[in-house]
């Protein structure tokens, strides 16, 4: 598996797709360069390095929104042709004719893609925080560091889901173009159609909203149906980690905003925020494990001919 891992890793960092990953790192540098730090300081939140990923001051959209929307493209790019390209070129049968196990090929390819995603996320985060540290002139606090580490792990898990999905499509579909189109189609469906589906299902199950309980039930159904999407899980988890004040409530249903004002003034610790998003992390890991299990079984049972 080690040889497969290093070979795939060299391909990821040697092909044109490396320019795409390098572009993401440059995006982090440009974001931290053009963000209006003076306006962030005047806002008085105190969590400058957390606001760096969520603010839109001086930039068209937040860095968190950029990662949430364009991050799946990186995962899909790394995995859509991982297996079927070897199959169409006839190299897969040659590899397996050597003393190389099938699971070593599968695990090596996935781990190489996962390591590449880790390097991209770390480079992006370090570049953005480094430039912001130069501009702010002060280091991040220990609580901010813990939250940023948690944010990095959740981001890696979110991108790993799309890597696992694209690898699954690569195993089930023999054409690389077809696997790429299917992966992108699922991405669009999960990102957009589930939002409309959650509203439609909530409207069907609670057609008439007359009391506060009906509104709470309608919002709760819409929320849980939307959490089928990994994009929704990622947005909620990262929003909680990057907002120590407003992120203490994931779903304050039926509570008037004026009744929460006194509570929202006191930020929660990083440990409490991690406890709040722990179910989201488990759900993401469960989705990744399901995709890997299905694709692994299919690849191990597949008949491969020269």
C-alpha positions in Angstrom: 0.0 0.0 0.0 2.9 2.3 0.6 4.0 2.3 -3.0 0.4 3.0 -4.2 0.1 5.8 -1.7 3.3 7.6 -2.8 2.6 7.0 -6.4 -0.9 8.6 -6.1 0.4 11.4 -4.0 3.0 12.2 -6.6 0.2 12.3 -9.2 -1.9 14.7 -7.2 1.0 17.1 -6.7 2.4 16.7 -10.2 -0.6 17.1 -12.4 -2.5 20.2 -13.4 -4.9 19.7 -10.5 -2.0 20.9 -8.3 -2.6 24.3 -9.8 -6.2 24.1 -8.5 -5.0 23.3 -5.0 -2.4 26.0 -5.1 -5.1 28.5 -6.2 -7.0 27.7 -3.0 -4.0 28.6 -0.9 -3.6 31.8 -2.8 -7.3 32.5 -2.2 -6.7 32.3 1.6 -3.8 34.8 1.3 -5.8 37.2 -0.8 -8.8 36.9 1.5 -6.7 37.8 4.5 -5.1 40.6 2.6 -8.3 42.3 1.4 -10.4 41.8 4.5 -11.2 45.1 6.2 -9.4 44.5 9.5 -10.1 48.0 10.8 -13.8 47.4 10.5 -13.4 44.0 12.3 -11.6 45.7 15.1 -14.3 48.4 15.4 -17.0 45.7 15.6 -15.7 44.8 19.0 -16.3 41.0 18.9 -12.7 40.3 20.1 -12.5 37.0 18.1 -10.6 38.5 15.1 -9.2 35.2 13.8 -12.6 33.5 13.9 -14.3 36.5 12.3 -11.7 36.2 9.5 -13.4 33.1 8.1 -17.0 34.5 8.4 -16.7 38.2 7.7 -17.7 39.8 4.4 -16.1 43.1 5.1 -14.0 44.1 2.1 -14.6 40.7 0.3 -17.5 39.5 -1.9 -18.3 36.5 0.4 -16.9 34.9 3.5 -14.1 32.3 3.3 -16.4 29.9 5.0 -19.0 30.2 2.3 -16.3 29.8 -0.3 -15.1 26.6 1.2 -18.6 25.3 1.7 -19.5 25.9 -1.9 -16.3 25.3 -3.8 -14.6 22.8 -1.5 -16.5 19.8 -2.9 -14.9 20.4 -6.3 -11.5 19.7 -4.8 -12.7 16.4 -3.3 -14.4 15.4 -6.5 -11.4 16.3 -8.6 -9.1 14.1 -6.6 -11.3 11.0 -6.8 -13.5 10.9 -9.9 -11.0 9.1 -12.0 -9.1 7.2 -9.3 -10.2 3.7 -10.3 -11.9 3.9 -13.7 -8.9 5.6 -15.3 -6.7 2.7 -14.3 -9.4 0.3 -15.7 -9.7 2.0 -19.1 -6.0 2.3 -19.5 -5.5 -1.4 -18.7 -3.1 -0.7 -15.9 -5.4 -2.0 -13.1 -5.1 -5.6 -14.2 -1.3 -5.2 -14.5 -1.1 -3.8 -11.0 -3.2 -6.7 -9.6 -1.2 -9.3 -11.5 1.7 -8.3 -9.2 1.8 -9.3 -5.5 -0.4 -6.3 -4.7 -3.7 -6.8 -2.8 -6.9 -5.1 -4.0 -7.5 -3.5 -0.7 -4.0 -2.0 -0.8 -4.9 -0.3 -4.1 -8.1 1.1 -2.8 -6.7 2.2 0.6 -3.6 3.7 -1.0 -5.7 5.8 -3.4 -8.1 7.1 -0.7 -5.4 7.8 1.8 -3.4 9.7 -0.8 -6.4 11.9 -1.7 -7.2 12.4 2.0 -3.6 13.5 2.7 -3.7 15.9 -0.2 -6.9 17.4 1.3 -5.3 17.7 4.7 -2.4 19.6 3.1 -4.7 21.9 1.2 -6.8 22.8 4.3 -3.7 23.2 6.5 -2.0 25.4 3.9 -5.1 27.5 3.4 -5.7 28.0 7.1 -2.1 28.8 7.9 -1.8 31.2 5.0 -4.9 33.1 6.0 -4.1 33.2 9.7 -0.5 34.1 9.0 -1.4 37.1 6.9 -4.1 38.2 9.4 -1.6 37.9 12.2 0.8 40.3 10.4 -2.1 42.7 9.9 -3.6 42.5 13.4 -0.2 42.6 15.1 -1.3 40.1 17.9 -1.4 36.3 18.1 -4.7 34.3 18.4 -5.8 33.3 21.9 -5.8 29.6 23.0 -9.5 29.4 22.6 -9.3 30.7 19.1 -6.6 28.2 18.3 -8.7 25.3 19.6 -11.7 26.5 17.6 -9.6 26.8 14.4 -8.2 23.3 14.9 -11.8 22.0 15.2 -12.8 24.0 12.2 -9.9 22.4 10.2 -10.9 18.9 11.2 -14.6 19.5 10.2 -13.5 21.0 6.9 -11.3 18.0 6.2 -14.2 15.6 7.0 -16.5 17.6 4.7 -14.1 17.4 1.8 -13.3 13.8 2.6 -17.0 13.0 2.1 -16.9 14.3 -1.5 -13.6 12.4 -2.1 -15.4 9.2 -0.9 -18.4 10.0 -3.1 -16.3 10.5 -6.2 -14.3 7.3 -5.6 -17.6 5.4 -5.2 -18.7 6.9 -8.6 -15.3 6.0 -10.1 -15.8 2.3 -9.0 -19.4 1.9 -10.1 -19.0 3.8 -13.4 -16.4 2.8 -16.0 -16.2 6.2 -17.7 -14.3 9.0 -15.9 -16.5 11.7 -17.5 -19.6 9.9 -16.3 -18.3 9.6 -12.8 -17.4 13.3 -12.7 -20.9 14.3 -14.0 -22.7 12.0 -11.5 -20.6 13.3 -8.6 -21.2 17.0 -9.6 -24.9 16.2 -10.1 -25.1 14.7 -6.6 -23.3 17.7 -5.2 -25.8 20.1 -6.9 -28.7 18.0 -5.7 -27.5 17.8 -2.1 -26.5 21.5 -2.0 -29.7 23.0 -3.5 -32.6 20.5 -4.0 -32.6 19.3 -0.4 -33.1 22.9 0.8 -36.3 23.1 -1.3 -37.3 19.5 -0.3 -37.0 20.3 3.4 -39.3 23.2 3.0 -41.8 21.2 1.0 -41.8 18.3 3.4 -42.3 20.7 6.4 -45.1 22.5 4.6 -46.8 19.1 3.8 -46.5 17.8 7.4 -47.5 21.1 9.0 -49.7 22.9 6.5 -51.3 25.3 9.0 -49.3 27.3 11.4 -51.6 28.8 14.0 -49.6 28.6 17.3 -46.0 28.8 18.4 -45.9 25.0 18.7 -46.8 24.6 15.0 -44.1 27.0 14.0 -41.6 25.1 16.2 -42.6 21.8 14.7 -42.4 23.2 11.1 -38.9 24.6 11.7 -37.8 21.4 13.4 -38.9 19.2 10.5 -37.3 21.6 8.0 -34.1 21.6 10.0 -33.7 17.8 10.4 -34.6 17.1 6.8 -32.0 19.6 5.7 -29.4 17.9 7.9 -29.5 15.0 5.4 -27.2 17.2 3.4 -23.5 17.2 4.4 -23.3 20.8 3.4 -25.9 21.7 6.0 -24.0 19.7 8.7 -20.8 21.5 7.7 -22.4 24.9 7.8 -24.0 24.4 11.2 -20.8 22.8 12.7 -18.4 25.5 11.5 -20.8 28.3 12.3 -21.0 27.1 15.9 -17.2 26.7 16.2 -16.4 30.1 14.6 -19.0 32.0 16.6 -18.5 31.6 20.4 -21.3 34.0 21.2 -24.2 33.3 18.7 -23.1 29.7 18.1 -24.2 28.5 21.5 -27.7 27.6 20.2 -28.1 25.4 17.1 -31.9 25.6 17.2 -33.5 28.0 19.6 -37.0 27.1 18.5 -39.9 29.1 19.9 -37.7 31.5 21.8 -38.1 35.2 21.2 -34.8 37.0 20.3 -35.2 39.5 23.1 -35.2 36.7 25.6 -31.9 35.4 24.3 -30.0 38.7 24.3 -28.8 38.5 27.9 -27.5 34.9 27.2 -25.8 35.6 24.0 -23.6 38.2 25.5 -21.5 35.5 27.3 -19.5 33.4 25.0 -19.1 29.6 25.5 -15.8 27.8 25.7 -14.3 25.9 22.8 -14.9 22.6 24.6 -18.7 23.4 24.9 -18.8 24.3 21.2 -17.1 21.0 20.3 -19.7 19.2 22.3 -22.5 20.9 20.4 -21.1 20.0 17.0 -20.0 16.5 18.0 -23.3 14.9 16.5 -22.6 16.7 13.3 -19.1 15.3 13.1 -20.3 11.8 13.9 -23.0 12.1 11.1 -20.3 13.2 8.6 -18.0 10.3 9.6 -21.0 7.9 9.3 -21.7 9.2 5.7 -18.0 8.7 4.8 -17.9 5.2 6.3 -21.0 4.2 4.4 -19.7 5.4 1.0 -16.3 3.7 1.7 -17.9 0.5 2.7 -20.2 0.3 -0.3 -17.4 1.1 -2.8 -14.9 -1.1 -1.0 -17.2 -4.2 -1.2 -17.9 -3.4 -4.9 -14.2 -3.1 -5.7 -13.2 -6.3 -3.9 -15.9 -8.3 -5.7 -15.5 -6.8 -9.1 -14.2 -9.0 -11.9 -11.1 -7.3 -13.5 -9.9 -8.5 -16.8 -6.9 -7.5 -18.8 
